[in-house]
Amino acid sequence: MGIIPAGKAVAFSARKGQAITITNTYGKQVIDFWAFNQNDHNDFLSMVHTRTILSKVALTKGDRLYSTRLKPILTLTEDTTRGVHDMICL
């Protein structure tokens, strides 16, 4: 997959165990990211549930992200940014 311009979006499928790399090419952009269970679109990434389960508001390497059904849906396996990944969805 190529570069997604600012203000644009793309959808793609990923299988269990497949790695996804997100690179912030300009350094301080906000990246909006959603993940859905391919077999149940009512089961999707939930920052509220993730925050509650992890008992923190900022993600770090190794953290699992949880779905609306309280299942792990993603794992943050690498983080090379110097920024903070907060989960406060305002």
DSSP file (Angstrom, degrees, kcal/mol; ACC not computed):
  #  RESIDUE AA STRUCTURE BP1 BP2  ACC     N-H-->O    O-->H-N    N-H-->O    O-->H-N    TCO  KAPPA ALPHA  PHI   PSI    X-CA   Y-CA   Z-CA
    1    1 A M              0   0    0      0, 0.0     3,-0.1     0, 0.0     2,-0.0   0.000 360.0 360.0 360.0 145.3    0.0    0.0    0.0
    2    2 A G        -     0   0    0      1,-0.2     2,-0.3     0, 0.0     0, 0.0   0.008 360.0 -52.0 -92.9-160.8    1.3    3.5   -0.8
    3    3 A I        -     0   0    0      1,-0.0    -1,-0.2    22,-0.0     0, 0.0  -0.597  45.2-143.9 -79.1 134.7    1.1    6.8    1.0
    4    4 A I        -     0   0    0     -2,-0.3     3,-0.1    -3,-0.1     4,-0.1  -0.899  24.2-127.0 -98.9 116.3   -2.4    8.0    2.0
    5    5 A P    >   -     0   0    0      0, 0.0     3,-1.9     0, 0.0    -1,-0.0  -0.218  35.2 -84.9 -63.3 152.4   -2.6   11.8    1.6
    6    6 A A  T 3  S+     0   0    0      1,-0.3     3,-0.1     3,-0.0    23,-0.0  -0.272 117.1  23.0 -54.0 138.9   -3.7   14.0    4.5
    7    7 A G  T 3  S+     0   0    0      1,-0.3    -1,-0.3    -3,-0.1     2,-0.2   0.468 106.0 102.7  81.4   2.0   -7.5   14.2    4.7
    8    8 A K    <   -     0   0    0     -3,-1.9    -1,-0.3    -4,-0.1     2,-0.3  -0.648  53.8-152.3-112.1 170.2   -8.0   10.9    2.8
    9    9 A A        -     0   0    0     -2,-0.2     2,-0.3    -3,-0.1    -3,-0.0  -0.937   7.3-168.3-140.3 161.1   -8.9    7.4    3.9
   10   10 A V        -     0   0    0     -2,-0.3     2,-0.4    -6,-0.1    -6,-0.0  -0.989   8.9-151.4-147.9 148.2   -8.4    3.8    2.8
   11   11 A A        +     0   0    0     -2,-0.3     2,-0.3     2,-0.0    -2,-0.0  -0.954  23.3 160.5-120.4 143.0   -9.9    0.5    3.8
   12   12 A F        -     0   0    0     -2,-0.4     2,-0.3     2,-0.0    -2,-0.0  -0.978  33.8-113.9-154.2 161.8   -8.2   -2.8    3.6
   13   13 A S        -     0   0    0     -2,-0.3     2,-0.4    25,-0.0    -2,-0.0  -0.783  25.6-174.6-101.2 145.4   -8.4   -6.3    5.1
   14   14 A A        -     0   0    0     -2,-0.3     2,-0.2     4,-0.0    24,-0.2  -0.995  16.6-135.1-136.2 142.4   -5.8   -7.9    7.4
   15   15 A R    >   -     0   0    0     -2,-0.4     3,-2.3     1,-0.1     2,-0.0  -0.557  40.2 -78.6 -93.4 159.5   -5.8  -11.5    8.7
   16   16 A K  T 3  S+     0   0    0      1,-0.3    -1,-0.1    -2,-0.2     3,-0.1  -0.342 121.1  19.1 -55.0 131.0   -5.1  -12.6   12.2
   17   17 A G  T 3  S+     0   0    0      1,-0.3    -1,-0.3    -3,-0.1     2,-0.3   0.251  93.6 128.1  89.2 -12.4   -1.3  -12.5   12.8
   18   18 A Q    <   -     0   0    0     -3,-2.3    -1,-0.3     1,-0.0     2,-0.3  -0.578  55.9-129.9 -78.4 138.4   -0.7  -10.2    9.9
   19   19 A A        -     0   0    0     -2,-0.3     2,-0.4    -3,-0.1    -4,-0.1  -0.670  16.0-161.1 -89.6 142.9    1.4   -7.1   10.7
   20   20 A I        -     0   0    0     -2,-0.3     2,-0.5    -6,-0.1    -6,-0.0  -0.991   6.1-155.0-121.1 129.5    0.3   -3.6    9.7
   21   21 A T        -     0   0    0     -2,-0.4     2,-0.5     2,-0.0    -2,-0.0  -0.922   8.0-171.8-108.7 127.7    2.8   -0.8    9.5
   22   22 A I        -     0   0    0     -2,-0.5     2,-0.5     2,-0.0    -2,-0.0  -0.979   5.5-170.3-117.9 121.1    1.7    2.8   10.0
   23   23 A T        -     0   0    0     -2,-0.5     2,-1.2     3,-0.0     3,-0.1  -0.952  18.6-146.5-116.0 124.8    4.3    5.5    9.3
   24   24 A N    >   -     0   0    0     -2,-0.5     3,-1.1     1,-0.2    -2,-0.0  -0.741  19.3-173.8 -88.1  93.5    3.7    9.1   10.1
   25   25 A T  T 3  S+     0   0    0     -2,-1.2    -1,-0.2     1,-0.3   -22,-0.0   0.725  78.2  43.5 -67.4 -24.4    5.7   10.6    7.3
   26   26 A Y  T 3  S-     0   0    0     -3,-0.1     2,-0.9     1,-0.0    -1,-0.3   0.378 103.3-126.9-106.9   3.9    5.4   14.3    8.4
   27   27 A G  S <  S+     0   0    0     -3,-1.1    -3,-0.1     1,-0.1    -2,-0.1  -0.249  90.6  44.7  93.0 -48.9    6.0   13.7   12.1
   28   28 A K  S    S+     0   0    0     -2,-0.9    -1,-0.1     2,-0.1     2,-0.1   0.078  75.8 128.8-125.7  25.9    3.1   15.3   14.0
   29   29 A Q        -     0   0    0      1,-0.1     2,-0.5    -5,-0.0    -2,-0.0  -0.427  58.0-121.2 -76.8 155.0    0.0   14.2   12.1
   30   30 A V        -     0   0    0     -2,-0.1     2,-0.6     2,-0.0    -2,-0.1  -0.834  23.9-153.2 -91.2 134.2   -2.9   12.7   13.8
   31   31 A I        -     0   0    0     -2,-0.5     2,-0.5     2,-0.0    -7,-0.0  -0.940   0.8-155.5-113.2 114.8   -3.7    9.2   12.4
   32   32 A D        +     0   0    0     -2,-0.6     2,-0.4     2,-0.0    -2,-0.0  -0.777  21.4 179.1 -87.3 128.7   -7.3    8.1   12.7
   33   33 A F        -     0   0    0     -2,-0.5     2,-0.3     2,-0.0    -2,-0.0  -0.996  12.3-178.0-138.7 132.7   -7.5    4.3   12.7
   34   34 A W        -     0   0    0     -2,-0.4     2,-0.4    12,-0.0    12,-0.0  -0.957   5.6-165.6-127.8 148.7  -10.3    1.9   13.0
   35   35 A A        -     0   0    0     -2,-0.3    10,-3.1    10,-0.1     2,-0.4  -1.000   5.7-170.1-135.2 135.5  -10.4   -1.9   13.1
   36   36 A F  E     -A   44   0A   0     -2,-0.4     2,-0.5     8,-0.2     8,-0.2  -0.933  31.9-110.3-123.1 146.2  -13.4   -4.2   12.6
   37   37 A N  E >   -A   40   0A   0      6,-2.8     3,-1.1     3,-0.6     6,-0.2  -0.654  27.7-142.0 -69.2 122.8  -13.9   -7.9   13.1
   38   38 A Q  T 3  S+     0   0    0     -2,-0.5     3,-0.2     1,-0.3    -1,-0.2   0.769  99.8  45.4 -61.7 -25.5  -14.2   -9.2    9.6
   39   39 A N  T 3  S+     0   0    0      1,-0.3    -1,-0.3     4,-0.1     2,-0.2   0.538 124.8  28.1 -95.9  -7.9  -16.8  -11.7   10.7
   40   40 A D  E X   -A   37   0A   0     -3,-1.1     3,-2.3     3,-0.2    -3,-0.6  -0.702  59.1-170.1-155.7  94.6  -18.9   -9.3   12.9
   41   41 A H  E 3  S+     0   0A   0      1,-0.3    -3,-0.1    -3,-0.2    -1,-0.0   0.548  87.6  67.6 -69.8  -5.4  -18.9   -5.6   12.0
   42   42 A N  E 3  S+     0   0A   0      1,-0.1     2,-0.7    -5,-0.1    -1,-0.3   0.503  89.7  73.6 -85.2  -5.5  -20.6   -4.9   15.3
   43   43 A D  E <  S+     0   0A   0     -3,-2.3    -6,-2.8    -6,-0.2     2,-0.3  -0.924  71.1 146.0-109.1 106.5  -17.4   -5.9   17.0
   44   44 A F  E     -A   36   0A   0     -2,-0.7    24,-1.6    -8,-0.2    -8,-0.2  -0.887  54.5 -62.9-141.5 166.7  -14.8   -3.2   16.4
   45   45 A L  B     -B   67   0B   0    -10,-3.1     2,-0.5    -2,-0.3    22,-0.3  -0.240  48.9-166.6 -53.0 130.1  -11.9   -1.4   18.1
   46   46 A S     >  -     0   0    0     20,-2.9     4,-2.4     1,-0.1    20,-0.4  -0.942  19.9-172.6-128.7 110.0  -13.0    0.4   21.2
   47   47 A M  H  > S+     0   0    0     -2,-0.5     4,-2.8     2,-0.2     5,-0.2   0.845  91.0  57.4 -66.2 -33.1  -10.7    2.9   22.9
   48   48 A V  H  > S+     0   0    0      2,-0.2     4,-2.0     1,-0.2    -1,-0.2   0.950 111.3  40.7 -62.2 -49.4  -13.2    3.1   25.8
   49   49 A H  H  > S+     0   0    0      2,-0.2     4,-2.7     1,-0.2     5,-0.2   0.894 115.2  52.1 -67.1 -39.6  -12.9   -0.7   26.5
   50   50 A T  H  X S+     0   0    0     -4,-2.4     4,-2.7    16,-0.4     5,-0.3   0.936 109.8  48.9 -61.7 -46.8   -9.1   -0.6   25.8
   51   51 A R  H  X>S+     0   0    0     -4,-2.8     4,-1.6     1,-0.2     5,-1.1   0.913 113.5  47.3 -57.5 -44.9   -8.6    2.2   28.3
   52   52 A T  H  <5S+     0   0    0     -4,-2.0    -2,-0.2    -5,-0.2    -1,-0.2   0.928 114.6  44.7 -65.1 -47.0  -10.7    0.4   31.0
   53   53 A I  H  <5S+     0   0    0     -4,-2.7    -2,-0.2     1,-0.2    -1,-0.2   0.904 120.4  40.1 -66.3 -41.5   -8.9   -2.9   30.5
   54   54 A L  H  <5S-     0   0    0     -4,-2.7    -1,-0.2    -5,-0.2    -2,-0.2   0.675  98.0-139.0 -81.0 -17.1   -5.4   -1.4   30.5
   55   55 A S  T  <5S+     0   0    0     -4,-1.6     2,-0.3    -5,-0.3    -3,-0.2   0.875  70.5  87.2  57.2  40.6   -6.2    1.1   33.2
   56   56 A K  S   <S-     0   0    0     -5,-1.1    -1,-0.2    -6,-0.2    -2,-0.2  -0.977  70.0-138.8-158.1 164.9   -4.3    3.8   31.4
   57   57 A V  S    S+     0   0    0     -2,-0.3    30,-2.4    -3,-0.1     2,-0.4   0.507  82.4  65.6-108.1  -6.7   -4.8    6.5   28.7
   58   58 A A  E    S-C   86   0C   0     28,-0.2    28,-0.2    29,-0.1     2,-0.2  -0.966  74.9-132.5-122.0 133.2   -1.6    6.2   26.7
   59   59 A L  E     -C   85   0C   0     26,-2.6    26,-0.6    -2,-0.4     2,-0.3  -0.499  23.2-175.4 -79.7 148.3   -0.6    3.2   24.6
   60   60 A T    >   -     0   0    0     -2,-0.2     3,-2.2    24,-0.1    16,-0.2  -0.936  41.7 -67.9-136.8 162.7    2.9    1.7   24.8
   61   61 A K  T 3  S+     0   0    0     -2,-0.3    16,-0.2     1,-0.3     3,-0.1  -0.193 120.2  26.3 -51.0 133.4    4.7   -1.1   22.9
   62   62 A G  T 3  S+     0   0    0     14,-4.3    -1,-0.3     1,-0.3    15,-0.1   0.208  87.2 135.5  96.5 -14.3    3.2   -4.5   23.7
   63   63 A D    <   -     0   0    0     -3,-2.2    13,-2.9    13,-0.2     2,-0.4  -0.407  48.2-138.4 -68.7 141.3   -0.3   -3.2   24.6
   64   64 A R  E     -D   75   0D   0     11,-0.2     2,-0.4    -2,-0.1    11,-0.3  -0.780  11.0-142.9 -92.8 144.6   -3.3   -5.1   23.3
   65   65 A L  E     -D   74   0D   0      9,-3.2     8,-3.3    -2,-0.4     9,-1.5  -0.898  20.0-141.7-108.0 141.1   -6.2   -3.0   22.0
   66   66 A Y  E     -D   72   0D   0    -20,-0.4   -20,-2.9    -2,-0.4   -16,-0.4  -0.680   1.7-132.5-112.3 157.0   -9.7   -4.4   22.7
   67   67 A S  B >   -B   45   0B   0      4,-2.4     3,-2.1   -22,-0.3   -22,-0.2  -0.364  38.9 -94.1 -95.5 175.9  -13.0   -4.6   20.8
   68   68 A T  T 3  S+     0   0    0    -24,-1.6   -23,-0.1     1,-0.3   -25,-0.1   0.699 128.1  55.9 -63.5 -19.7  -16.5   -3.7   21.8
   69   69 A R  T 3  S-     0   0    0      2,-0.2    -1,-0.3   -25,-0.1   -26,-0.1   0.204 121.3-110.0 -96.8  14.1  -16.9   -7.4   22.7
   70   70 A L  S <  S+     0   0    0     -3,-2.1    -2,-0.1     1,-0.2    -4,-0.0   0.769  75.9 133.2  64.7  29.5  -13.9   -7.2   25.1
   71   71 A K        -     0   0    0      1,-0.0    -4,-2.4     0, 0.0    -1,-0.2  -0.863  67.4-102.5-107.1 143.8  -11.7   -9.3   22.8
   72   72 A P  E     +D   66   0D   0      0, 0.0    -6,-0.3     0, 0.0     3,-0.1  -0.478  44.4 168.5 -61.6 129.9   -8.1   -8.4   21.8
   73   73 A I  E     +     0   0D   0     -8,-3.3     2,-0.3     1,-0.4    -7,-0.2   0.636  61.3  12.4-117.0 -25.8   -8.3   -7.0   18.2
   74   74 A L  E     -D   65   0D   0     -9,-1.5    -9,-3.2   -39,-0.1     2,-0.4  -0.976  58.0-150.2-147.0 157.7   -4.8   -5.5   17.8
   75   75 A T  E     -D   64   0D   0     -2,-0.3     2,-1.1   -11,-0.3   -11,-0.2  -0.999  19.6-133.2-130.5 131.5   -1.4   -5.5   19.5
   76   76 A L        +     0   0    0    -13,-2.9   -14,-4.3    -2,-0.4   -13,-0.2  -0.727  34.3 169.3 -81.8 102.1    1.0   -2.6   19.3
   77   77 A T        +     0   0    0     -2,-1.1     2,-0.3     1,-0.2    -1,-0.2   0.679  60.5  18.5 -93.8 -19.4    4.2   -4.5   18.5
   78   78 A E        -     0   0    0    -18,-0.0     2,-0.3   -17,-0.0    -1,-0.2  -0.994  55.4-177.1-150.0 147.6    6.5   -1.7   17.7
   79   79 A D        +     0   0    0     -2,-0.3   -18,-0.1    -3,-0.1    -3,-0.0  -0.836  12.0 164.9-150.8 108.7    6.6    2.1   18.3
   80   80 A T        +     0   0    0     -2,-0.3     2,-0.1     2,-0.0    -1,-0.1   0.364  47.0 107.8-105.4   3.4    9.3    4.3   17.0
   81   81 A T        -     0   0    0      1,-0.1    -2,-0.0     2,-0.1     0, 0.0  -0.425  62.5-145.7 -78.0 156.4    7.5    7.6   17.6
   82   82 A R  S    S+     0   0    0     -2,-0.1    -1,-0.1     2,-0.1     2,-0.0   0.409  74.8  92.0 -95.5  -0.5    8.6   10.0   20.3
   83   83 A G  S    S-     0   0    0      1,-0.1     2,-0.4     2,-0.0    -2,-0.1  -0.170  79.8-107.5 -86.8-178.6    5.0   11.0   20.8
   84   84 A V        -     0   0    0    -24,-0.0     2,-1.1    -2,-0.0   -24,-0.1  -0.928  17.0-144.6-112.0 134.7    2.2    9.8   23.1
   85   85 A H  E     -C   59   0C   0    -26,-0.6   -26,-2.6    -2,-0.4     2,-0.1  -0.763  27.0-171.7 -98.7  88.5   -0.7    7.7   21.8
   86   86 A D  E     -C   58   0C   0     -2,-1.1   -28,-0.2   -28,-0.2   -29,-0.1  -0.473  22.3-154.4 -83.4 156.2   -3.5    8.8   23.9
   87   87 A M        +     0   0    0    -30,-2.4     2,-1.0    -2,-0.1   -36,-0.1   0.006  51.8 126.1-115.8  25.4   -6.9    7.2   23.8
   88   88 A I        -     0   0    0    -31,-0.2     2,-1.3     1,-0.0    -2,-0.1  -0.765  46.8-159.9 -85.8 105.1   -9.0   10.1   25.0
   89   89 A C              0   0    0     -2,-1.0    -2,-0.0     1,-0.2    -1,-0.0  -0.700 360.0 360.0 -92.7  91.2  -11.5   10.3   22.2
   90   90 A L              0   0    0     -2,-1.3    -1,-0.2     0, 0.0    -2,-0.0   0.415 360.0 360.0 -98.2 360.0  -12.9   13.9   22.4
